[in-house]
Amino acid sequence: MTLPFSPYQEIVDLAMRFAPSDGEFSTAIGNLHISRRSKPSDPLHSSYRPCFAFVLQGAKSLQLGTEMISYGTGDYLLTSLDLPVAWRVTEASPEVPHLCLGMAIDSEKLLELLSRIDVPRPAAHTDGQRGMVVNVAPPELMDAVVRLLRLLDRPGDIPAMEPLIEQEILYRVLTGPHGARLINIATADSHSNRIARAVAWLKENFARPLRIEDLAERVNMSVSSFHHHFKSVTAMTPVQYQKQLRLHEARRLMLVERLDAGTAGHRVGYQSPSQFSREYSRLYGASPARDVDGVREMIAAE
């Protein structure tokens, strides 16, 4: 039986070889990884950093704040700043596993490229748009991705060729339909850039008490403008963003460092154990102890 031609076949074959089983796989290209799943998953909580993520097979959905984003074969997700999300694989099977290629976006490389190319400054109304968006990958972008993956079979070529192909991918994204989101994040004094600076501060200081007035002043915005643009970009209020950072870190402390719930909650900034347990249960669907026990049982079963 002859299978119909698939424009994704070469890239899928390459990805399957370098991700031979379920899981997350680093590659010889430092900022490139491949994810593989052979069945749909339960929601998983994590933080997405600035990246280009291209779905080769299957489908995935994620929740950003109250917003649901779905993407599948041939789509790429562009994330322009650090965002806490809940994601799940929605389409996958042993015969056709979900495959996703992720390339971290280096801010210094992005700025260096923007200094050398003539990309029109985005219109004012595009500033403050959501920091995460899905697009269909055009042929030119997919061609660059295929060439990047081919380098894994020629590791000696990686030092010379990888920077050029990575630059091409960034260029295709920047000149694509939503490249303005990346440009705004990188443009000094844009609202998006100021929100990105606020996000960076929150990630470093999430355990500290948060005064919105102080953070707005830190990034030179009025409180009302800061609230509006922060929610536009992240789909969350600053307090909701901080809460997710705290709870993600508390979960990591309990799972990896085996701290008890009270100690983990206090470590991330909670003064009230009952408030920590209540907010943890709301996010993860179970109390800290039950959730951590369930995750450990799932890991042991695998």
HELIX and SHEET records of a PDB file:
HELIX    1   1 GLN A    9  PHE A   18  1                                  10    
HELIX    2   2 SER A  107  LEU A  114  1                                   8    
HELIX    3   3 ALA A  124  THR A  126  5                                   3    
HELIX    4   4 PRO A  139  ARG A  150  1                                  12    
HELIX    5   5 LEU A  151  ASP A  153  5                                   3    
HELIX    6   6 PRO A  155  ASP A  157  5                                   3    
HELIX    7   7 ILE A  158  LEU A  174  1                                  17    
HELIX    8   8 GLY A  179  ALA A  186  1                                   8    
HELIX    9   9 HIS A  191  ASN A  205  1                                  15    
HELIX   10  10 ILE A  212  ARG A  218  1                                   7    
HELIX   11  11 VAL A  223  THR A  234  1                                  12    
HELIX   12  12 PRO A  238  VAL A  256  1                                  19    
HELIX   13  13 ALA A  261  ARG A  267  1                                   7    
HELIX   14  14 PRO A  273  TYR A  284  1                                  12    
HELIX   15  15 PRO A  288  ALA A  301  1                                  14    
SHEET    1   A 6 GLY A  23  SER A  26  0                                        
SHEET    2   A 6 LEU A  32  ARG A  37 -1                                        
SHEET    3   A 6 HIS A  98  ALA A 104 -1                                        
SHEET    4   A 6 CYS A  51  GLN A  57 -1                                        
SHEET    5   A 6 ASP A  75  THR A  79 -1                                        
SHEET    6   A 6 MET A 132  VAL A 136 -1                                        
SHEET    1   B 4 LEU A  44  TYR A  48  0                                        
SHEET    2   B 4 LEU A  83  GLU A  91 -1                                        
SHEET    3   B 4 ALA A  59  LEU A  64 -1                                        
SHEET    4   B 4 GLU A  67  GLY A  72 -1                                        
END                                                                             
